[in-house]
Amino acid sequence: MIWIILILCVIAVIVHRIWVSVAAKRRRSAGGSPFVGGLVALLDGDYNSAINLLKEAVRDQPQDIEPYLRLGDVLRDTGEVKRAIQIHRELTVRPGIPKKTMARIFLSLARDYAAAKRYDRASATYEQALNLAPENEKIMEELLQIYEEMGEWDKAYLLRRDIAKVRKVDDTHMLALYKAYIGKMYLDRKDAKRAESNLKDALKIDSECAAAYLYLGDLYYEMGNIDDAISAWRRIITLYPEIAYITFRRLEKAFYEKGRFEKIVDLYNDVLERNPRDIKTIMTLANIQRKKGNLDEALRLCQTALELEPESRRVKQALARLYYEKGETERSLQAMVEAFNGFSSDEEYYYCSNCGHKSNEVLWRCPRCKAWETFV
């Protein structure tokens, strides 16, 4: 075994030396230029050599912008963000730089600030780059990400609209979603007038925007217009029965306050008629039946859910709780009830299908991986 490890180590050393030799030959064939050699080193993934060669190029050609620009980029990519910012900032005050080149400098500096998570400086610098190159899609895309990260949804909407114009594409769905986020922003700030205006604008852009209906329902509920809130949330169920569950908690609370809680059972049954394999609705309805004391009906629903998802822990947890409450001790698996503590539909979570991020409320944009509409 030891001999095998030694042989593998020797092979690894030989391969590394061959790679270094080939890389060196490529750089020599670049005509002896440190700048070109640095670019070749970058292509080889040899960042240490690239930095050293680019530093040499900077010393040899102090008036040349390109080596400085590339050096700053490599330093940023290797984690030396402060040095990258310093180099790129110095370039921005040089006189006589062509407009196109200056746009590239501001773009690199903006990326430096973004890497340092200095988003306010990053957004301002991206905006300077965009002023110099108004239809540069790369600048637009990266600035859009910064606006999203900062929660600057007003600016993000306008920029997204400009990108759609440049690309000549129909971006109706996403533009409506951005408008809905603007509405949610004002809703969180307790600015009901602006929240309602933007949410209605979202529905003018896309009359089937689920996020706009969800937040408009929240707004009406906070204003005391419970019937209007119910109407908005039910619109989601009509349009998108597969994500009807995002309205259930809200609707239960609203129907209870209106003294019409029985209506929620009819609503869930309607959803199941349209989508009989909807586990979330089945489990939500089972929990309501449990709370009403209809344990046999709750058990029937849970058993149906288990047939659809035989490995579901939350369904088994619910069954254990129900058997325990019925007094069927041997079947209740009391240990599992104690371990999981509760009826699972009381503790609903949503997960990003892209990265697995968990949230106790549905999100349209994942805060971890930044993907859109991965929670529904």
Steps between C-alpha positions, in 0.01 A plus 500: 500500500784741593676424169185586306472835678868577431460414130193725474692785666788460253258501207334815635836679528596400145167617358533831686853556363384421147211744536731774633743436215225520235359815658846659505551416131167660416601816680839512327326456166299811584799702385643585839225751580417486875146617425430227244677250724270605783194442281630154408557425869140599565383258233707230670340583834841594645394809692827549690698514176234721342525753786880506483506542121232770505691688770805484273290629211380790715860592584606474135198686359377744769295697247316191369154457652446134411759338731370701797143406418581130471716500811218650706258239367733213592560642847124521556449145380770375737348676801716813514201729458647808671801503268272452201287799608811713541634416153167551322421824687836644395413423138173696521686832553744461215449766233435430135356148532253413220137472600477129418808419708376709790176300498707183539692655790181597683362151435806340659486740795129427548580129510763571764246677719248221446761243604561708814119509558509880486180501300428872523839580343456215253164628377630857458804374307295271277278801425809699394602212272149485354499874430809445286360187331118537514413174322767272643300193606771364729507822702121503511477140619754547777348828616159328509641239738634774726164679505333171592754436776437848642121469472490798262197362318395831342838527327508130423164523322609790280828330414329169424269689264800659327667159460184363338500793256868448410445129445163558333332228706167472680585496870145557621498228765818615675412869473172429677687306766737793556200733533354261755825521694477879493150467642628263771776749581244774563274256684785428742546874545129537585446724197165355395432746218824434314481129574153472346598711201801287414324169559218606269762612244649150521160352412463744211830370364409134563147423617615158621784614729465278808736710713291812438180323609672362810631836616183685398308260723745575783446872446120473505515281809710759685255770391211297642352419157484128571258414219729666246797317651320166465414582138863579419634182659231283340606637163833319548315173565300547181803582287759274660343212698843336520620780733169556676666405829676839522162657579372245752623656823376839388159371394448302819564808708278718281206257492528452877480875559198520271330216693498285186767245588294215350556658159866413515419128499292543185785696345756229573268233363464704181880516469524122546238440234720687256826354627433179699872426548569830677668379820515846658125550463423149624711553810357846564147361478597209728626745759174694491302179547726412792442836665125454455524162671430297184792266561373221275469737203842645580644147506338420165656805342843426648484141377416632152801730521722212611396299195611791283827555692587176684831638633362831625614566855246776554212270407626225731538761774140609452375140507692433820344806663150399391535142623629633829202734537262212422653302785647232273827491688666210322435652159582852600877454505507736794875526484475650152235745623731615778796521264327707237265683739189603323280486197726590208259721308503740795866574420509557126825579327585581142819389330690639203512227236831641376710515820279362779471826697220473758250775572184521712335705226486463126765705321510595134876560503733279701719711733778241485539399134311803356287276274147613420180299559668193645279483811175432312 
